[in-house]
């Protein structure tokens, strides 16, 4: 298991627990967060912690899958706010100290598949 994988697991666990001190400890001081779909960028630990701490609603998350290699980790998470549920894919880059230095989040929207493939796929 990579050191960064452990850091990312702590990142998600502390976010779920609203333990913002531990959450901040997973981040490099100059962490950069990007959300390509909304074209947002948040620079720095303090701003990124605040970005998450101020997220509205009673939200919860769980890790569905983690793929890790030295210096890079990808997570697939399930995220729920009230009755709304979604899945996110996050790409993490680590620095030499094992902290998270960059995060890129993708929040794909669910959609109905085209009818032409009904006979090939099962719905769940």
QUIWORA-V254147 format. One record per residue. RES is the residue in one small letter. BURIAL is 1 if it has 24 or more other C-alpha atoms within 12 Angstrom, else 0. Layout:
# QUIWORA-V254147
res: (RES/RES)
burial: (BURIAL/BURIAL)
This chain:
# QUIWORA-V254147
res: (x/x/x/x/x/x/x/x/x/x/x/x/x/x/x/x/x/x/x/x/x/x/x/x/x/x/x/x/x/x/x/x/x/x/x/x/x/x/x/x/x/x/x/x/x/x/x/x/x/x/x/x/x/x/x/x/x/x/x/x/x/x/x/x/x/x/x/x/x/x/x/x/x/x/x/x/x/x/x/x/x/x/x/x/x/x/x/x/x/x/x/x/x/x/x/x/x/x/x/x/x/x/x/x/x/x/x/x/x/x/x/x/x/x/x/x/x/x/x/x/x/x/x/x)
burial: (0/0/1/1/1/1/1/1/1/1/1/1/0/1/1/1/0/1/0/1/0/0/1/1/1/1/1/1/0/0/1/1/1/1/0/0/0/0/0/0/0/1/0/0/1/0/0/1/1/0/0/1/0/0/0/0/0/0/0/1/1/1/1/0/0/1/1/1/0/0/1/1/1/1/1/1/1/1/1/0/0/0/0/0/0/1/1/1/1/1/1/1/1/1/1/0/0/1/1/1/1/1/1/1/1/1/0/0/0/0/0/0/0/0/0/0/0/0/0/0/0/0/0/0)
